[in-house]
């Protein structure tokens, strides 16, 4: 006689193995029934049942023949990534990037627009959603399964609301998640923009399960993200990595946008460098550092481009940013002992003008043991990096965090 406990255990085992079958096919770790049986250690009959269930629900379908190992060639299986869309909205201090992807994270369409986030949440979210709607009009009518939104400031990940973001005036406690869930009727996750970049870097490296990484973004502001054993570390409140507002010894007594003095951002972030560049230009310092149009102010990209042209003012400012950011990151290297530090953001796009003094500052201040196997690299600077990171966030949340909650419905339930 089967007891209630045995029945429950069998049901749990059945669900667990079904989810595992779908995820193994989805990630490409196993694409045939024999491969699934070998990976999961289950019998062919059980695997056949789970595959049939996954096909019936709509997650998998039969594909082409695989390689034969001596007998009949097995039929491969394919995850039906076209059944749903992922929407990503990456808000920066001075731009908006949006993208629509399939469930494998393949970007189908994307768009970019210059935009000052200081114009406030109402106008910004309206523009972003209009951009998304335009993209959606150009793809098939598959439903949206998940939305990721990145913002350039600290976020309470549990609520999806920014918390006193220094370079986002008017955004404190704004219900960004609710705005997208109401619009698109899909589960939405809001995260710091640097976290999305770190997830994109992880995906580019093949989702290394043991990756220990620090991602440093030096753009209009300064932020970091941490991967431990391949997992993103957000901290108890979602604020991990907000190093731009840590005090530094060489802060020059400057007041930061957050209201404190001697913050790293106040001397090394893009907005601070623009301030100092403008002061130098107003004082008559020789430089070809000028905005591309007289109708707009300098932006961090202008500094990076000028540094790459060997403009002395730009080189001095970018070098100062690199040295001070490197000294701050050395503290993290000593504490966390990562295998790699990745730099990204507008200021770091000055290439060697930033990377060389940054790496030197890290190695000068880090302990020999923590820096012995440390690799310091620049990001690929792909404009779609934030979108790729948002895709990775949604895929992780849907298929690794909450799959068991909604898989029986065939697609995620709207919030």
C-alpha positions in Angstrom: 0.0 0.0 0.0 1.4 3.4 -1.0 1.4 5.8 1.9 0.6 9.5 1.6 4.2 10.4 2.3 5.4 8.0 -0.5 2.8 9.5 -2.9 4.0 13.0 -2.0 7.6 12.1 -2.5 6.9 10.5 -5.8 5.1 13.6 -7.0 8.0 15.8 -5.9 10.4 13.6 -7.6 8.3 13.7 -10.8 8.1 17.5 -10.8 11.8 17.8 -10.0 12.9 15.5 -12.8 10.5 17.2 -15.3 12.0 20.6 -14.5 15.5 19.2 -14.8 14.7 17.7 -18.2 13.4 21.0 -19.5 16.4 23.0 -18.1 19.0 20.5 -19.4 17.6 20.8 -22.9 17.1 24.5 -22.6 20.8 25.1 -21.6 22.1 22.6 -24.1 23.7 20.3 -21.5 21.7 17.4 -22.8 19.6 17.3 -26.0 18.7 13.6 -26.4 16.8 11.1 -24.4 20.0 8.9 -23.8 21.9 12.1 -22.8 19.2 13.0 -20.3 19.1 9.5 -18.9 22.9 9.6 -18.4 23.0 13.1 -16.9 20.1 12.5 -14.5 20.8 8.9 -13.7 17.2 7.9 -14.5 15.8 5.0 -16.5 14.8 5.3 -20.1 11.1 4.8 -19.3 11.1 7.6 -16.8 13.0 9.9 -19.2 10.5 9.1 -22.0 7.6 10.0 -19.7 9.2 13.3 -18.6 10.0 14.3 -22.2 6.5 13.5 -23.3 5.1 15.6 -20.5 7.4 18.5 -21.4 6.3 18.2 -25.1 2.7 18.1 -24.1 3.0 21.2 -21.9 4.8 23.0 -24.8 8.3 23.5 -23.5 10.1 21.0 -25.8 9.7 19.6 -29.3 11.4 17.0 -31.4 14.2 18.2 -33.6 16.7 16.7 -36.1 18.5 13.4 -35.6 21.6 13.4 -33.4 24.8 11.5 -33.7 24.6 7.7 -33.6 26.8 5.9 -31.0 26.4 2.6 -32.8 22.7 2.0 -33.0 19.8 4.1 -34.3 20.5 7.8 -34.2 18.6 9.5 -31.4 16.2 12.3 -32.1 17.4 15.5 -30.5 15.1 17.8 -28.5 14.7 21.5 -28.7 13.6 24.1 -26.2 10.8 26.2 -27.7 12.4 29.6 -27.1 10.0 31.3 -29.5 7.0 30.7 -27.3 7.7 33.9 -25.3 9.5 37.2 -25.2 11.8 38.8 -22.7 11.7 42.6 -22.5 14.7 44.6 -21.1 14.8 48.3 -20.3 18.2 49.5 -19.3 18.1 53.1 -18.0 21.4 55.0 -17.7 22.1 58.4 -16.4 22.1 59.8 -20.0 20.6 57.1 -22.1 17.8 54.5 -22.5 18.4 51.1 -24.1 15.6 48.6 -24.7 15.5 45.2 -26.3 13.1 42.3 -27.0 14.5 38.8 -27.0 13.4 35.2 -27.2 13.5 32.8 -24.2 17.1 31.8 -25.0 18.2 35.4 -24.7 18.7 35.9 -28.4 18.1 39.6 -29.0 15.5 40.1 -31.7 15.3 43.9 -31.8 16.9 46.7 -29.8 16.9 50.4 -29.7 18.9 53.2 -28.0 18.2 56.9 -27.2 20.0 59.6 -25.5 18.0 60.7 -22.4 18.7 62.5 -19.1 17.2 60.4 -16.3 17.0 63.6 -14.2 13.9 64.4 -16.3 12.1 62.2 -13.8 10.3 58.9 -13.6 7.0 59.8 -15.4 8.6 61.2 -18.6 11.4 58.6 -18.6 9.2 55.5 -18.1 6.8 56.8 -20.8 9.6 57.2 -23.3 11.1 53.8 -22.4 7.7 52.1 -22.8 7.0 53.8 -26.1 10.4 52.5 -27.3 9.5 49.0 -26.2 6.1 49.2 -27.8 7.7 50.1 -31.1 10.0 47.1 -30.9 7.2 44.7 -30.0 5.3 45.9 -33.0 8.0 44.4 -35.2 8.1 40.9 -33.7 5.6 38.1 -33.5 2.7 38.1 -31.0 4.2 35.7 -28.6 3.5 36.8 -25.0 5.9 38.5 -22.7 7.2 36.1 -20.1 9.4 38.5 -18.1 10.7 42.0 -17.9 14.0 43.3 -16.6 14.7 46.9 -15.8 18.1 48.3 -14.9 18.7 51.6 -13.2 21.8 53.6 -12.3 21.4 53.6 -8.6 20.7 51.4 -5.5 17.6 49.3 -5.7 15.7 47.3 -3.1 15.5 44.1 -5.2 12.6 42.7 -3.1 10.3 45.6 -4.0 11.8 46.9 -7.3 12.1 50.4 -6.0 15.1 52.7 -6.0 16.3 53.9 -2.7 17.6 57.6 -2.6 19.6 57.2 -5.8 22.0 60.2 -6.0 22.0 60.6 -9.8 18.3 59.9 -10.2 16.5 63.0 -8.6 12.8 62.3 -8.0 13.1 58.5 -8.3 13.3 57.6 -4.6 10.8 54.8 -3.9 9.2 54.9 -7.3 7.3 51.7 -8.1 9.2 50.8 -11.3 8.2 47.2 -11.1 4.5 48.0 -10.8 4.7 50.4 -13.8 6.0 47.6 -16.1 3.8 44.9 -14.6 0.7 46.9 -15.2 1.7 47.8 -18.7 3.0 44.4 -19.9 1.2 42.0 -17.6 4.4 40.1 -17.0 6.7 39.4 -14.0 9.2 42.2 -13.7 12.6 42.5 -11.9 14.3 45.7 -11.2 18.1 45.8 -10.5 21.1 48.0 -10.4 22.5 48.5 -13.9 26.0 47.2 -12.9 24.4 43.9 -11.8 23.0 43.5 -15.3 26.5 44.1 -16.7 28.0 41.5 -14.4 25.4 39.0 -15.5 26.1 39.7 -19.1 29.8 39.1 -18.4 29.0 35.8 -16.8 26.9 34.7 -19.7 29.7 35.7 -22.1 32.1 33.4 -20.2 29.7 30.5 -20.5 27.9 30.9 -17.1 31.0 29.7 -15.2 29.6 28.1 -12.0 32.7 29.1 -10.0 33.4 32.6 -11.3 34.5 35.1 -8.7 34.3 38.5 -10.4 34.1 42.2 -9.6 32.6 44.4 -12.3 33.4 48.1 -11.9 31.4 50.6 -13.9 32.9 54.1 -14.2 30.4 56.2 -16.1 28.4 59.2 -15.0 28.5 57.5 -11.6 30.6 54.7 -10.1 29.2 51.3 -9.1 30.4 47.7 -8.7 28.8 44.2 -8.9 30.1 41.0 -7.3 29.8 37.4 -8.5 30.7 34.7 -6.0 30.9 31.2 -7.2 29.0 32.4 -10.3 26.1 33.9 -8.3 25.3 37.6 -8.0 25.7 39.0 -4.5 23.2 41.8 -3.9 23.4 41.9 -0.1 20.6 41.9 2.4 18.9 45.0 1.0 20.1 44.9 -2.6 22.7 47.6 -2.1 25.9 45.6 -2.4 28.5 47.3 -4.7 27.5 50.9 -4.2 31.2 51.8 -3.8 30.9 55.3 -5.4 29.7 56.7 -2.1 32.4 55.2 0.1 34.9 57.8 1.6 38.4 58.0 0.2 41.4 59.5 1.7 42.2 61.7 -1.3 38.7 63.0 -1.8 39.9 66.7 -1.7 37.0 67.6 0.6 34.6 67.8 -2.4 30.9 67.5 -1.8 29.2 64.6 -3.5 25.7 64.5 -5.1 24.7 62.3 -2.2 25.4 65.2 0.2 28.4 63.7 1.8 32.0 64.8 1.3 35.1 62.8 0.1 33.1 60.2 -1.8 34.9 58.3 -4.5 32.3 59.6 -7.0 33.0 63.3 -6.1 36.5 63.0 -7.5 36.5 60.1 -9.9 33.0 59.7 -11.5 32.1 61.1 -14.9 30.0 63.9 -13.5 32.9 65.1 -11.3 35.4 64.9 -14.2 33.0 67.0 -16.4 32.8 69.5 -13.6 36.6 69.8 -13.4 37.0 69.8 -17.2 34.6 72.7 -17.5 36.4 74.6 -14.8 39.7 74.0 -16.6 38.3 75.1 -19.9 36.7 78.2 -18.3 40.2 79.0 -16.9 41.6 79.0 -20.4 43.5 75.6 -20.3 44.4 74.5 -23.8 42.4 71.6 -24.9 40.3 70.3 -27.8 37.8 68.9 -25.3 34.6 70.3 -26.6 31.1 68.7 -27.0 30.3 67.6 -30.4 27.6 70.2 -30.6 27.5 73.6 -29.0 23.9 73.0 -28.1 24.7 70.5 -25.4 27.1 70.1 -22.4 30.0 67.8 -22.1 29.2 64.2 -21.3 31.6 61.4 -20.1 31.9 59.9 -23.5 33.5 63.2 -24.7 36.2 62.8 -22.1 36.9 59.2 -23.1 37.1 60.1 -26.8 39.4 63.1 -26.1 41.7 60.9 -24.0 42.0 58.4 -26.8 43.1 61.4 -29.0 45.8 62.1 -26.3 44.2 65.4 -25.2 46.3 66.3 -22.2 43.4 67.6 -20.1 41.3 64.5 -20.7 44.3 62.3 -20.1 44.9 63.9 -16.7 41.3 63.6 -15.6 40.8 60.1 -16.8 44.1 59.0 -15.3 43.0 60.5 -11.9 39.7 58.7 -12.1 41.5 55.4 -12.9 44.0 55.8 -10.1 41.5 56.6 -7.4 39.0 53.9 -8.6 41.9 51.4 -8.7 42.9 52.2 -5.1 39.3 51.6 -4.0 39.0 48.4 -5.9 42.2 47.1 -4.4 40.4 47.1 -1.0 37.7 44.9 -2.5 40.4 42.7 -4.1 42.0 42.2 -0.7 38.7 41.4 0.9 37.1 39.2 -1.7 40.1 37.7 -3.7 38.3 37.5 -7.1 39.8 35.9 -10.1 38.9 38.8 -12.4 38.1 42.5 -12.3 36.2 43.8 -15.3 35.9 47.5 -16.0 33.1 49.1 -18.0 31.3 52.4 -18.4 31.9 55.6 -20.4 35.0 56.8 -18.6 36.7 53.4 -18.8 36.1 53.3 -22.5 39.1 55.6 -22.8 40.9 52.2 -23.1 44.6 52.3 -22.1 44.3 55.8 -20.8 42.1 54.3 -18.1 43.0 50.6 -17.9 46.8 51.1 -17.5 46.7 53.4 -14.5 43.8 51.5 -13.0 45.6 48.2 -13.1 48.7 49.7 -11.8 46.8 51.3 -8.8 45.1 47.9 -8.1 48.3 46.0 -8.0 50.2 48.7 -6.1 47.6 48.6 -3.3 46.5 45.0 -3.3 48.2 42.3 -1.3 50.6 40.1 -3.3 48.6 36.9 -2.6 45.2 38.4 -3.6 46.6 39.9 -6.8 48.8 37.0 -7.8 46.2 35.3 -10.0 44.1 38.4 -10.7 43.1 39.3 -14.2 42.1 42.9 -15.0 40.2 43.3 -18.3 38.0 45.8 -20.0 34.5 44.8 -20.9 33.7 44.2 -24.6 31.8 47.5 -24.5 28.9 46.0 -26.5 26.0 48.4 -26.6 23.7 45.5 -26.1 25.5 44.3 -22.9 22.8 45.7 -20.6 20.1 43.9 -22.6 22.1 40.7 -22.5 22.4 41.1 -18.7 18.7 41.8 -18.4 18.0 38.6 -20.4 20.2 36.6 -18.1 18.4 38.0 -15.0 14.9 37.1 -16.4 16.0 33.6 -17.5 17.6 33.0 -14.1 14.5 34.2 -12.2 12.1 32.3 -14.4 13.8 29.0 -14.9 16.1 28.6 -11.9 14.2 30.5 -9.2 10.5 30.2 -9.8 10.0 27.5 -12.5 8.3 25.1 -10.1 5.7 27.7 -9.3 4.3 28.1 -12.8 5.6 25.3 -15.1 2.2 23.4 -14.9 0.5 26.4 -16.5 2.8 26.3 -19.5 4.0 29.9 -19.1 4.5 32.3 -16.2 1.4 33.7 -14.6 1.0 37.4 -14.7 1.4 39.1 -11.3 
